[in-house]
Amino acid sequence: KQCINAEYGSDAGVRHGLSRDVSTRHASQAMLGAARMVVGIPRQGGSKSDLPEVGCPYKLKDEVCSPGGVTINAIYSLEKAGVRAAMMDAVDACIKRNYELARLNE
C-alpha cells in the first residue's frame, strides 16, 4: 500500500510541474518523515521531546494540522473521498488473503 501512496504523491507533484525524480523524492521524504514521527524518531537536529507519544498517529495529526492550514485541508479532501474506508478495506483484503494462503499451505 505504501508504494501506491508514494506513487500517488509523485504523480501529484508531476501534475504540478515537478520532474518525476524530484516529485518522487519529495513524496518519499514526506512519507519517511511522517513514519519517523509516528515511531518516535526525531528529525535530524530535533529532539524526542518535540514528538507526540509513540504510536499515536492521531496525536501527530493534531500536532501538524494548523487551523485552516494545508494539511487539514488535505485530510478533509481524503476523508471526503473515502480514503480512510478504502485503506481499511485494503488491510482487510490483505488479512483475508493471508488466511486463505495459510490454509492452502497447511
JONOR-V208449 format. One record per pair of residues at least 4 apart in sequence whose ideal C-beta (glycine too) atoms are under 8 Angstrom apart, sorted by the first residue. I is the first residue (numbers start at 1). J is the second residue. If there is no record, write none. Layout:
I:J  I:J
//
This chain:
1:5  1:87  1:90  1:91  2:6  2:31  3:7  4:8  5:9  5:27  5:31  6:10  6:24  6:27  6:28  6:31  7:11  7:27  8:12  8:27  9:13  9:23  9:26  9:27  9:28  9:30  9:31  10:14  10:20  10:23  10:24  10:26  10:27  10:28  11:15  11:23  12:16  12:23  12:27  13:18  13:22  13:23  13:24  13:26  13:27  14:18  14:19  14:20  14:23  18:22  18:23  18:26  19:23  20:24  21:25  22:26  23:27  24:28  25:29  26:30  27:31  28:32  29:33  30:34  31:35  32:36  33:37  33:43  34:38  34:60  35:39  36:41  36:42  36:43  37:41  37:43  37:51  37:52  37:60  38:54  38:55  38:56  38:57  38:60  39:54  39:55  40:48  40:51  40:54  42:46  42:47  42:48  42:50  42:51  46:50  46:51  51:60  52:56  52:59  52:60  52:62  52:63  53:59  56:60  57:61  58:62  59:63  60:64  61:65  61:71  61:75  64:71  65:69  65:71  65:72  65:75  66:70  66:71  66:72  67:72  68:72  68:73  69:73  70:74  71:75  72:76  73:77  74:78  75:79  76:80  77:81  78:83  78:84  79:83  79:84  82:86  83:87  84:88  85:89  86:90  87:91  88:92  89:93  90:94  91:95  92:96  93:97  94:98  95:99  96:100  97:101  98:102  99:103  100:104  101:105  102:106
//
